[in-house]
Amino acid sequence: MEKKFLSVSEAARLLGMSGDWVRLQEKTGKLRAIKSAGGIRLFVLEDVQKLAAERQSAVGKATA
């Protein structure tokens, strides 16, 4: 079964950014997150992958 949510640190690692940056993306609406029963923020894997692809595309355009 595929994991559908990522912790802040997992999302940050996938995006190559800091945890603070990931939390900022949630505040600005670019990433969706839920809070677990224990209060841990969990980010939607699909959103993280989409943002990672957008960032990769932007890097490719900047170097072209």
MDAnalysis code that builds the backbone (N, CA, C; Angstrom):
import MDAnalysis as mda
import numpy as np

u = mda.Universe.empty(192, n_residues=64, atom_resindex=np.repeat(np.arange(64), 3), trajectory=True)
u.add_TopologyAttr("name", ["N", "CA", "C"] * 64)
u.add_TopologyAttr("resid", np.arange(1, 65))
u.add_TopologyAttr("resname", ["MET", "GLU", "LYS", "LYS", "PHE", "LEU", "SER", "VAL", "SER", "GLU", "ALA", "ALA", "ARG", "LEU", "LEU", "GLY", "MET", "SER", "GLY", "ASP", "TRP", "VAL", "ARG", "LEU", "GLN", "GLU", "LYS", "THR", "GLY", "LYS", "LEU", "ARG", "ALA", "ILE", "LYS", "SER", "ALA", "GLY", "GLY", "ILE", "ARG", "LEU", "PHE", "VAL", "LEU", "GLU", "ASP", "VAL", "GLN", "LYS", "LEU", "ALA", "ALA", "GLU", "ARG", "GLN", "SER", "ALA", "VAL", "GLY", "LYS", "ALA", "THR", "ALA"])
u.atoms.positions = np.array([
    [0.843, -1.195, 0.000],
    [0.000, 0.000, 0.000],
    [0.883, 1.251, 0.000],
    [0.589, 2.153, -0.909],
    [1.403, 3.362, -1.033],
    [1.041, 4.366, 0.063],
    [2.047, 4.986, 0.596],
    [1.854, 6.019, 1.606],
    [1.290, 7.272, 0.940],
    [0.225, 7.840, 1.515],
    [-0.430, 8.977, 0.891],
    [-0.104, 10.303, 1.555],
    [0.577, 10.259, 2.695],
    [0.910, 11.475, 3.424],
    [2.386, 11.463, 3.807],
    [2.959, 12.659, 3.920],
    [4.364, 12.814, 4.293],
    [4.475, 13.743, 5.489],
    [5.453, 13.478, 6.333],
    [5.753, 14.400, 7.426],
    [6.425, 15.638, 6.841],
    [6.573, 16.653, 7.660],
    [7.256, 17.879, 7.218],
    [8.664, 17.543, 6.727],
    [9.390, 16.733, 7.490],
    [10.770, 16.422, 7.101],
    [10.822, 15.602, 5.815],
    [9.881, 14.683, 5.618],
    [9.857, 13.893, 4.383],
    [9.543, 14.786, 3.183],
    [8.564, 15.681, 3.348],
    [8.210, 16.599, 2.257],
    [9.389, 17.523, 1.938],
    [10.048, 18.020, 2.971],
    [11.198, 18.906, 2.778],
    [12.311, 18.194, 2.015],
    [12.573, 16.960, 2.372],
    [13.615, 16.185, 1.701],
    [13.256, 15.981, 0.230],
    [11.995, 15.634, -0.057],
    [11.575, 15.407, -1.436],
    [11.667, 16.692, -2.262],
    [11.372, 17.826, -1.631],
    [11.397, 19.107, -2.324],
    [12.773, 19.767, -2.331],
    [13.684, 19.266, -1.507],
    [15.017, 19.857, -1.428],
    [15.007, 21.210, -0.733],
    [14.072, 21.392, 0.197],
    [13.923, 22.660, 0.893],
    [13.853, 22.392, 2.399],
    [13.753, 23.462, 3.176],
    [13.680, 23.313, 4.634],
    [12.244, 23.039, 5.083],
    [12.113, 22.556, 6.297],
    [10.796, 22.343, 6.874],
    [10.018, 23.643, 6.991],
    [10.708, 24.728, 7.327],
    [10.047, 26.031, 7.418],
    [9.457, 26.435, 6.067],
    [10.186, 26.182, 5.001],
    [9.707, 26.511, 3.660],
    [8.462, 25.681, 3.331],
    [8.477, 24.406, 3.694],
    [7.322, 23.534, 3.448],
    [6.103, 24.053, 4.210],
    [6.276, 24.429, 5.471],
    [5.161, 24.964, 6.251],
    [4.643, 26.274, 5.652],
    [5.534, 27.079, 5.089],
    [5.121, 28.313, 4.427],
    [4.255, 28.001, 3.206],
    [4.604, 26.957, 2.484],
    [3.813, 26.568, 1.316],
    [2.407, 26.154, 1.734],
    [2.280, 25.563, 2.904],
    [0.956, 25.227, 3.421],
    [0.178, 26.517, 3.722],
    [0.835, 27.457, 4.384],
    [0.167, 28.718, 4.737],
    [-0.305, 29.482, 3.506],
    [0.458, 29.413, 2.422],
    [0.095, 30.137, 1.204],
    [-0.840, 29.331, 0.303],
    [-1.182, 28.108, 0.713],
    [-2.145, 27.306, -0.031],
    [-1.567, 26.447, -1.135],
    [-0.248, 26.371, -1.229],
    [0.366, 25.561, -2.285],
    [0.445, 24.082, -1.912],
    [0.377, 23.789, -0.621],
    [0.365, 22.401, -0.149],
    [-0.777, 22.219, 0.835],
    [-1.456, 21.079, 0.714],
    [-2.494, 20.728, 1.677],
    [-1.885, 19.849, 2.753],
    [-2.376, 20.032, 3.958],
    [-1.913, 19.203, 5.069],
    [-3.089, 18.910, 5.992],
    [-2.973, 17.796, 6.685],
    [-3.934, 17.461, 7.723],
    [-3.149, 17.356, 9.016],
    [-3.844, 17.401, 10.114],
    [-3.185, 17.192, 11.403],
    [-3.630, 15.842, 11.939],
    [-2.664, 15.048, 12.365],
    [-2.975, 13.743, 12.934],
    [-3.601, 13.937, 14.312],
    [-4.103, 12.863, 14.875],
    [-4.694, 12.923, 16.220],
    [-3.680, 13.454, 17.223],
    [-2.399, 13.198, 16.981],
    [-1.339, 13.664, 17.861],
    [-0.866, 15.084, 17.554],
    [-1.496, 15.725, 16.563],
    [-1.152, 17.104, 16.221],
    [-0.014, 17.243, 15.228],
    [0.407, 16.140, 14.626],
    [1.500, 16.176, 13.644],
    [0.931, 16.547, 12.281],
    [1.576, 17.494, 11.616],
    [1.158, 17.947, 10.294],
    [1.604, 16.909, 9.262],
    [0.649, 16.460, 8.434],
    [0.936, 15.498, 7.383],
    [0.527, 16.091, 6.038],
    [1.467, 16.096, 5.105],
    [1.252, 16.705, 3.803],
    [0.800, 15.661, 2.788],
    [-0.095, 16.066, 1.898],
    [-0.646, 15.183, 0.877],
    [0.445, 14.896, -0.159],
    [0.781, 13.625, -0.320],
    [1.859, 13.200, -1.219],
    [1.666, 13.746, -2.630],
    [0.470, 13.666, -3.152],
    [0.196, 14.132, -4.513],
    [0.543, 15.616, -4.673],
    [0.207, 16.430, -3.677],
    [0.523, 17.865, -3.734],
    [2.024, 18.104, -3.684],
    [2.719, 17.356, -2.843],
    [4.170, 17.503, -2.727],
    [4.837, 17.123, -4.049],
    [4.389, 16.037, -4.658],
    [4.961, 15.608, -5.937],
    [4.693, 16.642, -7.029],
    [3.495, 17.235, -7.030],
    [3.153, 18.257, -8.023],
    [4.045, 19.485, -7.853],
    [4.222, 19.930, -6.606],
    [5.071, 21.086, -6.352],
    [6.526, 20.788, -6.722],
    [6.989, 19.576, -6.452],
    [8.354, 19.182, -6.815],
    [8.533, 19.245, -8.336],
    [7.534, 18.782, -9.084],
    [7.603, 18.819, -10.549],
    [7.610, 20.262, -11.054],
    [6.790, 21.122, -10.431],
    [6.763, 22.535, -10.820],
    [8.110, 23.200, -10.558],
    [8.704, 22.890, -9.411],
    [10.011, 23.465, -9.078],
    [11.069, 22.980, -10.062],
    [11.021, 21.713, -10.419],
    [11.993, 21.150, -11.352],
    [11.836, 21.803, -12.722],
    [10.591, 22.016, -13.123],
    [10.328, 22.665, -14.406],
    [10.842, 24.096, -14.393],
    [10.639, 24.800, -13.305],
    [11.093, 26.184, -13.184],
    [12.625, 26.252, -13.241],
    [13.298, 25.293, -12.622],
    [14.758, 25.256, -12.653],
    [15.238, 25.014, -14.076],
    [14.568, 24.119, -14.786],
    [14.936, 23.839, -16.163],
    [14.783, 25.063, -17.059],
    [13.725, 25.821, -16.837],
    [13.487, 27.030, -17.650],
    [14.504, 28.117, -17.312],
    [14.904, 28.191, -16.045],
    [15.855, 29.229, -15.621],
    [17.241, 28.982, -16.190],
    [17.578, 27.729, -16.446],
    [18.919, 27.409, -16.949],
    [18.959, 27.350, -18.472],
    [17.793, 27.463, -19.105],
    [17.733, 27.375, -20.579],
    [18.071, 28.696, -21.224],
])
